[in-house]
Amino acid sequence: MTHPHLLRHTSCSRMAEAGVDPRTLQDIMGHASMKITMELYNHVTDERLTNEIQKLNNRRIS
């Protein structure tokens, strides 16, 4: 069974993927600490990592 709290983790990660400013994301999540938001809730998937690396590669070529 999946715990409902998992939705907070997913939501945080998806907002970060969408480009929500980290400080704003901290406020949305209601965390007092940026560390909580970024280390415990904002999960990086392999796909996300690949996409971000590709963005960097595209910038170097342009």
DADA-V644792 format. One record per residue. N is the residue number from 1. PSI is psi in whole degrees, 0 to 359 (* if undefined). OMEGA is omega as a letter, one per 30 degrees, with the letter a starting at -180 (none if undefined). D_FIRST is the distance of its C-alpha to the first C-alpha in Angstrom with 1 decimal. Layout:
N;PSI;OMEGA;D_FIRST / N;PSI;OMEGA;D_FIRST
This chain:
1;135;l;0.0 / 2;133;l;3.8 / 3;136;l;6.4 / 4;333;a;9.3 / 5;338;l;11.7 / 6;332;l;10.9 / 7;326;l;13.0 / 8;318;l;15.9 / 9;314;l;15.8 / 10;315;l;15.8 / 11;315;l;18.4 / 12;314;l;20.6 / 13;317;a;20.6 / 14;322;l;21.5 / 15;320;l;24.2 / 16;318;l;25.7 / 17;327;a;25.7 / 18;354;l;27.6 / 19;15;l;30.2 / 20;132;l;29.6 / 21;133;a;31.9 / 22;321;a;30.1 / 23;321;l;31.9 / 24;319;l;31.0 / 25;321;l;27.4 / 26;315;l;27.6 / 27;317;l;29.0 / 28;318;a;26.4 / 29;342;l;23.6 / 30;25;a;25.7 / 31;140;l;26.0 / 32;337;a;29.3 / 33;133;l;29.2 / 34;328;a;29.1 / 35;318;l;27.8 / 36;312;a;24.5 / 37;310;a;24.2 / 38;329;a;25.3 / 39;327;a;23.9 / 40;330;a;20.5 / 41;332;a;19.5 / 42;94;a;21.5 / 43;139;l;20.1 / 44;119;l;22.5 / 45;165;l;21.4 / 46;321;l;24.0 / 47;317;l;24.8 / 48;317;l;25.6 / 49;314;l;27.7 / 50;316;l;29.6 / 51;318;a;30.3 / 52;321;l;31.7 / 53;320;l;33.8 / 54;321;l;35.1 / 55;317;l;36.1 / 56;317;l;38.1 / 57;319;l;39.8 / 58;324;l;40.8 / 59;324;l;42.4 / 60;326;a;44.5 / 61;323;a;45.8 / 62;*;none;46.8
